[in-house]
């Protein structure tokens, strides 16, 4: 055998031997596993409300629309501030001034109606009992549009941890039940993957229009509970 043939033979032998050893090692590392998913949920009453309001005014010219809107918006904001606590907030979220056109079916033309000014206001209130009063008072001050009312919790992390603990316990119970039924033994955790469902704010309807604010009852606001959910996937090694 020539020197070149000997070297080629040695290389081929090394390649085949290495592949066999690697395969044998992989076979030794194969683990028997059990994968389960657990779910947990924590319910809590909301402790903060977010109220999105807007003052809209329509006038023949832009300057008049802006002026009237500014006057009304200032009145509404002052009323809101008088109802809020030290931890509450009120801020302007957006402002727009747009021309308004309306299609005339009789003339088949689009008529110019004026300019609409809109000032959007967001209120963060922690005293939920004041929400109905805020709505009624701002309506009296000239507010003419409530875009949304939502409730949430400021303790998300606390209830997220509680939901996660319940999810892990649920997964553990499921794994122990399956292992016992299958006649196997759980030795250790190989992988743990948590996930969360962020709480969806609770929305409630409201009534804005009133014929007489002094005679009509206050707007009822009744927020429901908020659910914070978590899930976890756990992979156990079994024998």
N, C-alpha and C positions, 0 to 999 in steps of 0.2 A: 504494500500500500504506500502510495506517495505521500509526502508531507502535506500537500494540498488536500488530498482525499481524507487524511486523518483529521485535519482541522475541520473540514466540512462535516465529517461524521460526529465529531465532538460537539459541534454547535447544534446539530439536529438533536442529539441525545439530550443536551441541556434544555432545549426548548420543550421537548415532549415531557421530560421529567418535571420541569417547572410547572407546566399546565396540570399535571396530575396531582402534584402536591397542593396547588392552589385550590383545585376542585375538592380535594379531600378536606382541606381546612374549611372551605365553605360549607361542606356537608356537616362538619363538626359544630359549626356555629349556628345551624338552623335551630330556632327556638319555637316551642309550641306556645301560642299566644291566645288570649281571650280579649276581644275588644267590646267595650260597652259604652253606652251614652247615658248620661244622667241629666235630669232637668230640675231646676229649682226656680221658685218665684217668691217674691216678697211684695206684699201690698202695703201701701202707705197713703195717708191722706195728704193732699197737696198743701203746700204752705206758701205758694207764691202764684200770683195771677199776672198774665200779660194781656193787656187790653190795647188793641190797635184801633185808633180813631182817625177820622179825617174830617176836616172842615172844607166844604166845597161851596164856591160862590160863582154865580154866572152874571155877567154884565155885558153891556153893548161894546165897551171898549176895555182894553187891557188894563189901563191904569185904575179904572174904577173897580175891576174885578180884584186886582191886587190890594187896593185900599180896603175894600169891604172884608176881604178874606183876612187881612192882617188884624183888623179891629175885632172880628169874631174870634179868630184864633187866640188872641191875647186874653179875651174874656174866658174862653174855654180853659186855657192853660192856668190862669189864676184860680179858677174854680177847682181844677184838679189838684193844684198845689195845696189848697186849703184843706183837702181831704186826705192827703198823704202823710205817712209817718216819716221818721228820720231815716229809715233804711229804704224807703221807696224812691222811685225815680220817674221822671217824666222827660222826654226828649223828642226832638223833631226828627222824624225818620226820612222825610222826603218832601219836596215841594215841586209843583208843576203848574205851568200856565200854558193852556192849549186853546186854539180856536175851535169853535163848535159849528158844525154844519149839519143840516138836516135835509133829507130828500123830500121834495114836494111831489106827491103823486099826481096832483092836478096839473101842475105846470111841467112835470117831468124834468125839473131842474133842482139843483142843490142850493139851498138858501143858507146864507151866513147868519148864525144866531147870536154870535158874540164870543166872549172868552170865558173859559172856566179856569179858575184858580183853585188848587187843591193843596192843602197842608196836612201831611200825615203825622200823627202824634202817637208815640208808644208809651204806655204807662206800665210800670212794674210796681205792683202793690203786694205787700205781705199780710195785710189785714183783709182777709177775704170777705169779711162781713161788710166792708165799705164799698165793694164793687158795684152793687146795685145802686147805692147812693151816688157814686161817681157817675154812673150812666145817666141817672135821672137829672143830676145837677148840671152836667155838661149839655144835656139836651135842652134844658131851660136857657143855657147860656148861648145857644145857637149851633151846637153840634148837629150835623145832619147825616152822618154816616159812621157806623161802627163796622169795621171790616172783620175783626175777629176777637174772640175772647178765649184764652187758653189757660189751663192750670198745670203746674209742674211742682217738682220738689227740689229743694236746695240740698238735700241729703242723699244725692244719687250714689255717692261712693259707699256710704254706710249700708244702704239697702242692696247695692250691687254685691258687696261682700257677703251679706246674708243670703242672697239668692245663690251665689256661687257655692257657699258651704252646703246648702241644701242639695245643689246639683251633684256635688262630690259624694255626699251621703247616699243619694239616690243611685248613682253609678256603682258605688261600693256594695250596696244591698243587692242590686241586680247581678253583679259579678259573683258574689258569694252564693246566691241562689242557683245560678247556672253551673258553677263549679261543683256544688254539692250534688245537683241532679246528674251531672255528667261523670261524677266520680273522679274528679281531678282536684289538684291542690294549687292554690294561688301562692306564688313565691315572692314576687315583687312587681312593682310598677315599672314598665319600660318607657311609657310615653303618656303625657297628660296634656290635653289641649282644651283650654277654656274658651268660651265665646259668650258675648253678652247681647241682649236685646235692649237697646236704649229705651227708656220709658217714653211712651207716646203721650204728649200732653192731652188732658181731657178737655173737650170742647163742650160748651153749653150754649143753647140758644138764648136770645135776649129779646126784649121788647123795647123799642125806642120811641115810637110814636105814641103820644098821649093827648087826649082832647083837653084835659085839665090836669096839670102837674100837681096842683094842690089837692085835688079831690081824688085822684087816682092812687091806688096803692103802690108802694115802691116795687121796682123791678125785682122779681125773685131770682136769686142766683144760688144754685145748689151744685157744687162741684162733686164729682164722684172720686173713688179711689184710683190711684195710679199703680200699675203693676210693673215691677222691675224683674226681668227674667234673665236667667243664665243657663248655659248648658256646658257640659264637659264631656270630652271623649277620652277614655282611659284604656290603655293597652296593658294588660297584665301578662306576665310570664307564668305559665302553668306547667305542672309535671304530673 
